[in-house]
């Protein structure tokens, strides 16, 4: 029956997704615990922190240009569900869920509400997880068109998050900067 078929497909997806999320969570924990010499270190001195710092500058104009948010955004490309798990590991919140008050309190110390909205907008509009990217490639039957679609999604997510954050800063009383002018050009274009 259709119900049995749908349930089977859904259960298969849950098993695969759960396995990927579990594996990514362990990898994130490992990389956030050890340095290049495989010594246990503080999270800020870990391999993951070093990796995040390499790309954090890209997200600075979006308001969340620190290594923790960068790593969370990048893990979201692998599986969107890992974003909360990544923040939980990086902020040492073992029971991190979408409703964890302790996790939200930790995040509020590092990010303004505007930066948080920018982060959410970027992650909601950005390229989907690898599984969905694979589906896009199968449906389009072309690596070139798939990369174009993913690039468009990611570029649009970046542009809209950039505009939201930069224009939001002006509405909050900050001075107009080069980035604000660039956001204005983005709105007009």
GUTOR-999103 format. One record per atom (N, C-alpha, C): residue number from 1; atom name; x, y, z. Coordinates in pm, whole numbers, plus 50000, padded with zeros to 5 digits. Layout:
<rs>
{r NUM, CA, {X, Y, Z}};
...
</rs>
This chain:
<rs>
{r 1, N, {50083, 49881, 50000}};
{r 1, CA, {50000, 50000, 50000}};
{r 1, C, {50087, 50125, 50000}};
{r 2, N, {50025, 50236, 49970}};
{r 2, CA, {50096, 50363, 49966}};
{r 2, C, {50148, 50400, 50105}};
{r 3, N, {50068, 50378, 50208}};
{r 3, CA, {50108, 50410, 50345}};
{r 3, C, {50231, 50330, 50385}};
{r 4, N, {50229, 50201, 50355}};
{r 4, CA, {50342, 50114, 50390}};
{r 4, C, {50468, 50159, 50315}};
{r 5, N, {50454, 50191, 50187}};
{r 5, CA, {50567, 50238, 50107}};
{r 5, C, {50622, 50368, 50163}};
{r 6, N, {50533, 50464, 50194}};
{r 6, CA, {50576, 50594, 50247}};
{r 6, C, {50644, 50576, 50382}};
{r 7, N, {50588, 50491, 50468}};
{r 7, CA, {50649, 50467, 50599}};
{r 7, C, {50788, 50406, 50583}};
{r 8, N, {50801, 50312, 50491}};
{r 8, CA, {50931, 50249, 50466}};
{r 8, C, {51034, 50349, 50419}};
{r 9, N, {50995, 50436, 50327}};
{r 9, CA, {51086, 50540, 50278}};
{r 9, C, {51124, 50637, 50390}};
{r 10, N, {51024, 50677, 50469}};
{r 10, CA, {51050, 50771, 50579}};
{r 10, C, {51145, 50709, 50681}};
{r 11, N, {51122, 50582, 50716}};
{r 11, CA, {51208, 50515, 50815}};
{r 11, C, {51350, 50502, 50761}};
{r 12, N, {51363, 50472, 50633}};
{r 12, CA, {51495, 50462, 50571}};
{r 12, C, {51568, 50596, 50578}};
{r 13, N, {51497, 50704, 50551}};
{r 13, CA, {51556, 50837, 50559}};
{r 13, C, {51600, 50868, 50702}};
{r 14, N, {51515, 50839, 50800}};
{r 14, CA, {51548, 50866, 50940}};
{r 14, C, {51673, 50790, 50982}};
{r 15, N, {51685, 50665, 50941}};
{r 15, CA, {51804, 50586, 50976}};
{r 15, C, {51930, 50646, 50912}};
{r 16, N, {51921, 50680, 50784}};
{r 16, CA, {52038, 50739, 50716}};
{r 16, C, {52074, 50873, 50775}};
{r 17, N, {51974, 50959, 50794}};
{r 17, CA, {51999, 51092, 50849}};
{r 17, C, {52054, 51082, 50991}};
{r 18, N, {51997, 50994, 51071}};
{r 18, CA, {52045, 50976, 51208}};
{r 18, C, {52190, 50932, 51212}};
{r 19, N, {52226, 50843, 51122}};
{r 19, CA, {52365, 50796, 51115}};
{r 19, C, {52459, 50910, 51077}};
{r 20, N, {52419, 50989, 50979}};
{r 20, CA, {52502, 51103, 50936}};
{r 20, C, {52515, 51205, 51048}};
{r 21, N, {52404, 51238, 51112}};
{r 21, CA, {52407, 51336, 51220}};
{r 21, C, {52494, 51287, 51335}};
{r 22, N, {52481, 51160, 51371}};
{r 22, CA, {52561, 51104, 51479}};
{r 22, C, {52710, 51109, 51444}};
{r 23, N, {52744, 51068, 51322}};
{r 23, CA, {52885, 51070, 51279}};
{r 23, C, {52940, 51212, 51277}};
{r 24, N, {52862, 51307, 51225}};
{r 24, CA, {52908, 51446, 51223}};
{r 24, C, {52926, 51502, 51363}};
{r 25, N, {52836, 51466, 51453}};
{r 25, CA, {52846, 51514, 51590}};
{r 25, C, {52974, 51463, 51656}};
{r 26, N, {53007, 51338, 51634}};
{r 26, CA, {53131, 51282, 51689}};
{r 26, C, {53253, 51352, 51627}};
{r 27, N, {53250, 51374, 51496}};
{r 27, CA, {53360, 51444, 51429}};
{r 27, C, {53376, 51586, 51484}};
{r 28, N, {53266, 51656, 51502}};
{r 28, CA, {53271, 51792, 51556}};
{r 28, C, {53328, 51791, 51697}};
{r 29, N, {53282, 51695, 51779}};
{r 29, CA, {53334, 51685, 51915}};
{r 29, C, {53485, 51661, 51911}};
{r 30, N, {53531, 51566, 51828}};
{r 30, CA, {53673, 51533, 51820}};
{r 30, C, {53754, 51655, 51778}};
{r 31, N, {53712, 51721, 51671}};
{r 31, CA, {53786, 51837, 51620}};
{r 31, C, {53783, 51955, 51717}};
{r 32, N, {53681, 51963, 51802}};
{r 32, CA, {53673, 52073, 51898}};
{r 32, C, {53745, 52041, 52029}};
{r 33, N, {53795, 51920, 52042}};
{r 33, CA, {53861, 51876, 52165}};
{r 33, C, {54012, 51869, 52149}};
{r 34, N, {54060, 51840, 52029}};
{r 34, CA, {54202, 51817, 52007}};
{r 34, C, {54264, 51922, 51916}};
{r 35, N, {54397, 51938, 51933}};
{r 35, CA, {54472, 52026, 51843}};
{r 35, C, {54545, 51941, 51739}};
{r 36, N, {54632, 52003, 51662}};
{r 36, CA, {54704, 51934, 51557}};
{r 36, C, {54800, 51828, 51606}};
{r 37, N, {54835, 51832, 51734}};
{r 37, CA, {54925, 51732, 51792}};
{r 37, C, {54847, 51625, 51867}};
{r 38, N, {54715, 51622, 51847}};
{r 38, CA, {54624, 51529, 51914}};
{r 38, C, {54631, 51540, 52066}};
{r 39, N, {54650, 51662, 52114}};
{r 39, CA, {54646, 51690, 52257}};
{r 39, C, {54510, 51751, 52290}};
{r 40, N, {54456, 51716, 52406}};
{r 40, CA, {54330, 51774, 52450}};
{r 40, C, {54356, 51920, 52485}};
{r 41, N, {54276, 52009, 52427}};
{r 41, CA, {54292, 52154, 52448}};
{r 41, C, {54156, 52218, 52470}};
{r 42, N, {54158, 52344, 52511}};
{r 42, CA, {54034, 52421, 52519}};
{r 42, C, {53977, 52437, 52378}};
{r 43, N, {53848, 52448, 52370}};
{r 43, CA, {53780, 52457, 52241}};
{r 43, C, {53836, 52568, 52153}};
{r 44, N, {53870, 52682, 52213}};
{r 44, CA, {53921, 52795, 52135}};
{r 44, C, {54057, 52769, 52071}};
{r 45, N, {54125, 52662, 52113}};
{r 45, CA, {54257, 52630, 52059}};
{r 45, C, {54255, 52498, 51980}};
{r 46, N, {54138, 52451, 51944}};
{r 46, CA, {54122, 52322, 51879}};
{r 46, C, {54139, 52331, 51727}};
{r 47, N, {54145, 52215, 51665}};
{r 47, CA, {54149, 52208, 51519}};
{r 47, C, {54026, 52274, 51458}};
{r 48, N, {53911, 52253, 51520}};
{r 48, CA, {53787, 52310, 51468}};
{r 48, C, {53790, 52463, 51475}};
{r 49, N, {53844, 52517, 51583}};
{r 49, CA, {53855, 52663, 51595}};
{r 49, C, {53947, 52718, 51487}};
{r 50, N, {54058, 52650, 51463}};
{r 50, CA, {54151, 52694, 51358}};
{r 50, C, {54083, 52692, 51221}};
{r 51, N, {54008, 52586, 51194}};
{r 51, CA, {53936, 52574, 51068}};
{r 51, C, {53832, 52685, 51055}};
{r 52, N, {53755, 52707, 51160}};
{r 52, CA, {53652, 52810, 51158}};
{r 52, C, {53708, 52949, 51137}};
{r 53, N, {53823, 52977, 51197}};
{r 53, CA, {53885, 53109, 51182}};
{r 53, C, {53929, 53135, 51037}};
{r 54, N, {53961, 53029, 50964}};
{r 54, CA, {54000, 53047, 50823}};
{r 54, C, {53888, 53109, 50740}};
{r 55, N, {53763, 53078, 50775}};
{r 55, CA, {53649, 53122, 50695}};
{r 55, C, {53561, 53226, 50763}};
{r 56, N, {53590, 53257, 50889}};
{r 56, CA, {53503, 53348, 50965}};
{r 56, C, {53493, 53486, 50900}};
{r 57, N, {53599, 53533, 50837}};
{r 57, CA, {53597, 53665, 50775}};
{r 57, C, {53488, 53677, 50668}};
{r 58, N, {53453, 53564, 50605}};
{r 58, CA, {53349, 53567, 50503}};
{r 58, C, {53213, 53607, 50560}};
{r 59, N, {53190, 53574, 50687}};
{r 59, CA, {53060, 53598, 50748}};
{r 59, C, {53056, 53724, 50834}};
{r 60, N, {53168, 53792, 50846}};
{r 60, CA, {53174, 53915, 50925}};
{r 60, C, {53070, 54018, 50879}};
{r 61, N, {53058, 54044, 50748}};
{r 61, CA, {52958, 54143, 50704}};
{r 61, C, {52813, 54099, 50729}};
{r 62, N, {52794, 53971, 50762}};
{r 62, CA, {52660, 53920, 50791}};
{r 62, C, {52628, 53928, 50940}};
{r 63, N, {52729, 53965, 51021}};
{r 63, CA, {52706, 53982, 51164}};
{r 63, C, {52744, 53863, 51250}};
{r 64, N, {52780, 53752, 51189}};
{r 64, CA, {52818, 53636, 51269}};
{r 64, C, {52955, 53583, 51225}};
{r 65, N, {53051, 53673, 51222}};
{r 65, CA, {53183, 53640, 51172}};
{r 65, C, {53279, 53587, 51276}};
{r 66, N, {53232, 53504, 51369}};
{r 66, CA, {53326, 53438, 51458}};
{r 66, C, {53335, 53291, 51418}};
{r 67, N, {53432, 53222, 51471}};
{r 67, CA, {53458, 53086, 51424}};
{r 67, C, {53346, 52989, 51461}};
{r 68, N, {53281, 53009, 51574}};
{r 68, CA, {53176, 52914, 51616}};
{r 68, C, {53057, 52918, 51521}};
{r 69, N, {53010, 53036, 51488}};
{r 69, CA, {52897, 53047, 51396}};
{r 69, C, {52937, 53001, 51256}};
{r 70, N, {53061, 53028, 51217}};
{r 70, CA, {53109, 52984, 51087}};
{r 70, C, {53106, 52833, 51078}};
{r 71, N, {53157, 52766, 51181}};
{r 71, CA, {53157, 52619, 51182}};
{r 71, C, {53013, 52567, 51180}};
{r 72, N, {52925, 52628, 51258}};
{r 72, CA, {52785, 52583, 51261}};
{r 72, C, {52720, 52599, 51124}};
{r 73, N, {52747, 52711, 51058}};
{r 73, CA, {52690, 52733, 50924}};
{r 73, C, {52744, 52631, 50824}};
{r 74, N, {52873, 52601, 50833}};
{r 74, CA, {52932, 52504, 50740}};
{r 74, C, {52883, 52363, 50767}};
{r 75, N, {52863, 52326, 50895}};
{r 75, CA, {52809, 52193, 50923}};
{r 75, C, {52665, 52183, 50874}};
{r 76, N, {52596, 52296, 50869}};
{r 76, CA, {52461, 52297, 50816}};
{r 76, C, {52455, 52258, 50669}};
{r 77, N, {52565, 52277, 50598}};
{r 77, CA, {52570, 52231, 50459}};
{r 77, C, {52573, 52079, 50451}};
{r 78, N, {52631, 52016, 50552}};
{r 78, CA, {52635, 51870, 50555}};
{r 78, C, {52500, 51813, 50596}};
{r 79, N, {52441, 51872, 50699}};
{r 79, CA, {52308, 51832, 50745}};
{r 79, C, {52255, 51946, 50831}};
{r 80, N, {52145, 52005, 50792}};
{r 80, CA, {52091, 52122, 50864}};
{r 80, C, {52066, 52091, 51011}};
{r 81, N, {52034, 51965, 51041}};
{r 81, CA, {52005, 51927, 51179}};
{r 81, C, {52127, 51937, 51270}};
{r 82, N, {52246, 51942, 51213}};
{r 82, CA, {52367, 51946, 51295}};
{r 82, C, {52401, 52086, 51346}};
{r 83, N, {52331, 52188, 51300}};
{r 83, CA, {52362, 52324, 51344}};
{r 83, C, {52343, 52336, 51495}};
{r 84, N, {52231, 52290, 51547}};
{r 84, CA, {52206, 52297, 51691}};
{r 84, C, {52304, 52209, 51767}};
{r 85, N, {52331, 52089, 51715}};
{r 85, CA, {52427, 52000, 51780}};
{r 85, C, {52566, 52063, 51784}};
{r 86, N, {52604, 52130, 51676}};
{r 86, CA, {52734, 52197, 51671}};
{r 86, C, {52743, 52306, 51777}};
{r 87, N, {52641, 52391, 51785}};
{r 87, CA, {52641, 52493, 51889}};
{r 87, C, {52643, 52430, 52028}};
{r 88, N, {52571, 52321, 52046}};
{r 88, CA, {52570, 52253, 52176}};
{r 88, C, {52709, 52207, 52215}};
{r 89, N, {52782, 52149, 52121}};
{r 89, CA, {52919, 52103, 52149}};
{r 89, C, {53010, 52222, 52176}};
{r 90, N, {53003, 52324, 52092}};
{r 90, CA, {53095, 52438, 52105}};
{r 90, C, {53068, 52521, 52230}};
{r 91, N, {52945, 52520, 52278}};
{r 91, CA, {52911, 52594, 52400}};
{r 91, C, {52899, 52503, 52521}};
{r 92, N, {52947, 52379, 52505}};
{r 92, CA, {52952, 52282, 52615}};
{r 92, C, {52815, 52259, 52679}};
{r 93, N, {52715, 52245, 52595}};
{r 93, CA, {52578, 52217, 52641}};
{r 93, C, {52543, 52075, 52596}};
{r 94, N, {52565, 51979, 52683}};
{r 94, CA, {52547, 51838, 52648}};
{r 94, C, {52404, 51805, 52606}};
{r 95, N, {52307, 51872, 52662}};
{r 95, CA, {52167, 51840, 52631}};
{r 95, C, {52105, 51942, 52537}};
{r 96, N, {52184, 51990, 52442}};
{r 96, CA, {52138, 52096, 52352}};
{r 96, C, {52024, 52048, 52263}};
{r 97, N, {51916, 52122, 52267}};
{r 97, CA, {51804, 52103, 52175}};
{r 97, C, {51760, 52242, 52131}};
{r 98, N, {51662, 52246, 52044}};
{r 98, CA, {51612, 52375, 51996}};
{r 98, C, {51552, 52457, 52110}};
{r 99, N, {51515, 52393, 52221}};
{r 99, CA, {51450, 52463, 52332}};
{r 99, C, {51537, 52474, 52455}};
{r 100, N, {51666, 52443, 52447}};
{r 100, CA, {51756, 52449, 52563}};
{r 100, C, {51778, 52594, 52605}};
{r 101, N, {51732, 52626, 52723}};
{r 101, CA, {51749, 52762, 52774}};
{r 101, C, {51897, 52796, 52795}};
{r 102, N, {51974, 52700, 52843}};
{r 102, CA, {52117, 52726, 52868}};
{r 102, C, {52190, 52755, 52737}};
{r 103, N, {52156, 52681, 52632}};
{r 103, CA, {52220, 52706, 52503}};
{r 103, C, {52182, 52843, 52450}};
{r 104, N, {52054, 52878, 52458}};
{r 104, CA, {52011, 53009, 52410}};
{r 104, C, {52075, 53122, 52489}};
{r 105, N, {52092, 53102, 52620}};
{r 105, CA, {52159, 53204, 52702}};
{r 105, C, {52304, 53222, 52657}};
{r 106, N, {52371, 53112, 52627}};
{r 106, CA, {52510, 53120, 52580}};
{r 106, C, {52518, 53191, 52445}};
{r 107, N, {52425, 53159, 52357}};
{r 107, CA, {52426, 53223, 52225}};
{r 107, C, {52397, 53372, 52234}};
{r 108, N, {52309, 53411, 52327}};
{r 108, CA, {52276, 53553, 52343}};
{r 108, C, {52396, 53635, 52390}};
{r 109, N, {52491, 53570, 52455}};
{r 109, CA, {52611, 53642, 52500}};
{r 109, C, {52703, 53674, 52383}};
{r 110, N, {52699, 53594, 52278}};
{r 110, CA, {52790, 53613, 52164}};
{r 110, C, {52727, 53681, 52043}};
{r 111, N, {52594, 53680, 52033}};
{r 111, CA, {52529, 53731, 51913}};
{r 111, C, {52414, 53824, 51949}};
{r 112, N, {52404, 53932, 51874}};
{r 112, CA, {52289, 54021, 51890}};
{r 112, C, {52168, 53955, 51823}};
{r 113, N, {52051, 54008, 51851}};
{r 113, CA, {51931, 53955, 51786}};
{r 113, C, {51940, 53971, 51635}};
{r 114, N, {51993, 54084, 51590}};
{r 114, CA, {52007, 54108, 51447}};
{r 114, C, {52102, 54007, 51383}};
{r 115, N, {52215, 53980, 51448}};
{r 115, CA, {52309, 53880, 51397}};
{r 115, C, {52244, 53742, 51394}};
{r 116, N, {52164, 53711, 51495}};
{r 116, CA, {52095, 53582, 51498}};
{r 116, C, {51996, 53569, 51383}};
{r 117, N, {51921, 53675, 51355}};
{r 117, CA, {51829, 53672, 51242}};
{r 117, C, {51904, 53656, 51110}};
{r 118, N, {52017, 53722, 51099}};
{r 118, CA, {52098, 53710, 50979}};
{r 118, C, {52148, 53566, 50963}};
{r 119, N, {52194, 53506, 51073}};
{r 119, CA, {52240, 53367, 51072}};
{r 119, C, {52127, 53274, 51029}};
{r 120, N, {52010, 53294, 51087}};
{r 120, CA, {51896, 53209, 51053}};
{r 120, C, {51857, 53224, 50906}};
{r 121, N, {51852, 53347, 50858}};
{r 121, CA, {51816, 53371, 50719}};
{r 121, C, {51916, 53304, 50626}};
{r 122, N, {52044, 53319, 50655}};
{r 122, CA, {52146, 53256, 50572}};
{r 122, C, {52128, 53105, 50568}};
{r 123, N, {52110, 53044, 50685}};
{r 123, CA, {52100, 52898, 50691}};
{r 123, C, {51970, 52845, 50633}};
{r 124, N, {51864, 52922, 50640}};
{r 124, CA, {51738, 52877, 50581}};
{r 124, C, {51740, 52883, 50429}};
{r 125, N, {51809, 52981, 50374}};
{r 125, CA, {51809, 52999, 50229}};
{r 125, C, {51930, 52938, 50160}};
{r 126, N, {52034, 52908, 50236}};
{r 126, CA, {52158, 52856, 50180}};
{r 126, C, {52135, 52720, 50113}};
{r 127, N, {52235, 52676, 50041}};
{r 127, CA, {52227, 52546, 49976}};
{r 127, C, {52183, 52441, 50076}};
{r 128, N, {52101, 52348, 50032}};
{r 128, CA, {52052, 52245, 50125}};
{r 128, C, {52164, 52149, 50163}};
{r 129, N, {52130, 52053, 50246}};
{r 129, CA, {52229, 51954, 50292}};
{r 129, C, {52277, 51869, 50173}};
{r 130, N, {52383, 51792, 50197}};
{r 130, CA, {52441, 51711, 50090}};
{r 130, C, {52341, 51613, 50028}};
{r 131, N, {52251, 51558, 50109}};
{r 131, CA, {52152, 51464, 50055}};
{r 131, C, {52064, 51535, 49952}};
{r 132, N, {52020, 51655, 49984}};
{r 132, CA, {51937, 51731, 49890}};
{r 132, C, {52018, 51775, 49769}};
{r 133, N, {52145, 51806, 49790}};
{r 133, CA, {52232, 51843, 49678}};
{r 133, C, {52244, 51725, 49582}};
{r 134, N, {52257, 51604, 49638}};
{r 134, CA, {52261, 51483, 49555}};
{r 134, C, {52132, 51466, 49475}};
{r 135, N, {52019, 51495, 49538}};
{r 135, CA, {51890, 51486, 49469}};
{r 135, C, {51882, 51589, 49357}};
{r 136, N, {51933, 51709, 49382}};
{r 136, CA, {51934, 51813, 49278}};
{r 136, C, {52015, 51765, 49157}};
{r 137, N, {52131, 51705, 49185}};
{r 137, CA, {52216, 51656, 49077}};
{r 137, C, {52146, 51547, 48997}};
{r 138, N, {52080, 51454, 49068}};
{r 138, CA, {52008, 51347, 48998}};
{r 138, C, {51894, 51403, 48912}};
{r 139, N, {51821, 51499, 48966}};
{r 139, CA, {51707, 51554, 48892}};
{r 139, C, {51751, 51637, 48772}};
{r 140, N, {51858, 51713, 48789}};
{r 140, CA, {51905, 51799, 48680}};
{r 140, C, {51992, 51722, 48582}};
{r 141, N, {52044, 51608, 48626}};
{r 141, CA, {52127, 51523, 48542}};
{r 141, C, {52245, 51599, 48483}};
{r 142, N, {52298, 51695, 48561}};
{r 142, CA, {52409, 51776, 48514}};
{r 142, C, {52482, 51835, 48634}};
{r 143, N, {52611, 51810, 48642}};
{r 143, CA, {52690, 51867, 48751}};
{r 143, C, {52694, 52019, 48737}};
{r 144, N, {52707, 52066, 48615}};
{r 144, CA, {52716, 52211, 48591}};
{r 144, C, {52590, 52283, 48640}};
{r 145, N, {52472, 52234, 48601}};
{r 145, CA, {52348, 52299, 48642}};
{r 145, C, {52325, 52284, 48792}};
{r 146, N, {52368, 52173, 48847}};
{r 146, CA, {52355, 52153, 48992}};
{r 146, C, {52440, 52253, 49068}};
{r 147, N, {52564, 52269, 49025}};
{r 147, CA, {52652, 52366, 49091}};
{r 147, C, {52600, 52508, 49075}};
{r 148, N, {52543, 52537, 48958}};
{r 148, CA, {52484, 52668, 48935}};
{r 148, C, {52366, 52692, 49030}};
{r 149, N, {52281, 52592, 49047}};
{r 149, CA, {52166, 52605, 49138}};
{r 149, C, {52211, 52623, 49282}};
{r 150, N, {52310, 52546, 49323}};
{r 150, CA, {52361, 52555, 49460}};
{r 150, C, {52431, 52689, 49482}};
{r 151, N, {52509, 52731, 49383}};
{r 151, CA, {52575, 52862, 49392}};
{r 151, C, {52474, 52975, 49400}};
{r 152, N, {52367, 52965, 49321}};
{r 152, CA, {52263, 53068, 49324}};
{r 152, C, {52197, 53073, 49461}};
{r 153, N, {52161, 52957, 49516}};
{r 153, CA, {52098, 52953, 49648}};
{r 153, C, {52190, 53013, 49754}};
{r 154, N, {52315, 52974, 49752}};
{r 154, CA, {52410, 53022, 49853}};
{r 154, C, {52436, 53171, 49834}};
{r 155, N, {52453, 53215, 49711}};
{r 155, CA, {52474, 53357, 49685}};
{r 155, C, {52355, 53442, 49726}};
{r 156, N, {52235, 53395, 49695}};
{r 156, CA, {52114, 53467, 49736}};
{r 156, C, {52103, 53473, 49888}};
{r 157, N, {52133, 53362, 49954}};
{r 157, CA, {52129, 53359, 50101}};
{r 157, C, {52228, 53459, 50159}};
{r 158, N, {52347, 53462, 50102}};
{r 158, CA, {52450, 53556, 50150}};
{r 158, C, {52404, 53700, 50128}};
{r 159, N, {52356, 53730, 50008}};
{r 159, CA, {52313, 53866, 49975}};
{r 159, C, {52200, 53913, 50067}};
{r 160, N, {52098, 53831, 50086}};
{r 160, CA, {51985, 53872, 50168}};
{r 160, C, {52023, 53885, 50316}};
{r 161, N, {52109, 53796, 50365}};
{r 161, CA, {52156, 53808, 50503}};
{r 161, C, {52241, 53933, 50521}};
{r 162, N, {52323, 53961, 50421}};
{r 162, CA, {52407, 54081, 50422}};
{r 162, C, {52320, 54206, 50427}};
{r 163, N, {52220, 54212, 50340}};
{r 163, CA, {52130, 54328, 50336}};
{r 163, C, {52055, 54341, 50468}};
{r 164, N, {52000, 54232, 50518}};
{r 164, CA, {51927, 54236, 50645}};
{r 164, C, {52014, 54292, 50757}};
{r 165, N, {52137, 54241, 50768}};
{r 165, CA, {52223, 54283, 50878}};
{r 165, C, {52267, 54429, 50862}};
{r 166, N, {52312, 54466, 50745}};
{r 166, CA, {52365, 54601, 50725}};
{r 166, C, {52256, 54707, 50735}};
{r 167, N, {52141, 54683, 50676}};
{r 167, CA, {52030, 54778, 50685}};
{r 167, C, {51978, 54780, 50829}};
{r 168, N, {51974, 54664, 50892}};
{r 168, CA, {51931, 54656, 51032}};
{r 168, C, {52019, 54740, 51123}};
{r 169, N, {52149, 54740, 51097}};
{r 169, CA, {52240, 54822, 51178}};
{r 169, C, {52206, 54971, 51167}};
{r 170, N, {52173, 55015, 51046}};
{r 170, CA, {52137, 55155, 51026}};
{r 170, C, {52009, 55187, 51103}};
{r 171, N, {51910, 55100, 51096}};
{r 171, CA, {51785, 55122, 51170}};
{r 171, C, {51808, 55121, 51321}};
{r 172, N, {51915, 55056, 51365}};
{r 172, CA, {51946, 55053, 51508}};
{r 172, C, {52033, 55171, 51550}};
{r 173, N, {52059, 55263, 51457}};
{r 173, CA, {52131, 55384, 51492}};
{r 173, C, {52278, 55386, 51460}};
{r 174, N, {52330, 55284, 51393}};
{r 174, CA, {52471, 55283, 51356}};
{r 174, C, {52493, 55372, 51235}};
{r 175, N, {52615, 55418, 51221}};
{r 175, CA, {52650, 55504, 51108}};
{r 175, C, {52650, 55425, 50977}};
{r 176, N, {52628, 55497, 50869}};
{r 176, CA, {52637, 55437, 50736}};
{r 176, C, {52784, 55410, 50707}};
{r 177, N, {52814, 55289, 50662}};
{r 177, CA, {52951, 55249, 50631}};
{r 177, C, {52959, 55203, 50486}};
{r 178, N, {53078, 55165, 50446}};
{r 178, CA, {53098, 55108, 50314}};
{r 178, C, {53006, 54988, 50293}};
{r 179, N, {52994, 54904, 50398}};
{r 179, CA, {52911, 54783, 50389}};
{r 179, C, {52763, 54820, 50372}};
{r 180, N, {52720, 54927, 50436}};
{r 180, CA, {52581, 54971, 50424}};
{r 180, C, {52553, 55017, 50281}};
{r 181, N, {52646, 55091, 50224}};
{r 181, CA, {52631, 55138, 50086}};
{r 181, C, {52625, 55018, 49991}};
{r 182, N, {52712, 54921, 50016}};
{r 182, CA, {52712, 54800, 49935}};
{r 182, C, {52578, 54726, 49947}};
{r 183, N, {52522, 54722, 50068}};
{r 183, CA, {52390, 54660, 50089}};
{r 183, C, {52283, 54736, 50012}};
{r 184, N, {52292, 54869, 50010}};
{r 184, CA, {52198, 54950, 49933}};
{r 184, C, {52205, 54919, 49785}};
{r 185, N, {52326, 54903, 49736}};
{r 185, CA, {52343, 54865, 49595}};
{r 185, C, {52281, 54728, 49570}};
{r 186, N, {52297, 54638, 49667}};
{r 186, CA, {52236, 54505, 49655}};
{r 186, C, {52085, 54511, 49650}};
{r 187, N, {52027, 54604, 49723}};
{r 187, CA, {51881, 54620, 49721}};
{r 187, C, {51835, 54671, 49585}};
{r 188, N, {51907, 54770, 49533}};
{r 188, CA, {51870, 54830, 49404}};
{r 188, C, {51889, 54731, 49290}};
{r 189, N, {51997, 54655, 49298}};
{r 189, CA, {52026, 54559, 49191}};
{r 189, C, {51927, 54449, 49197}};
</rs>
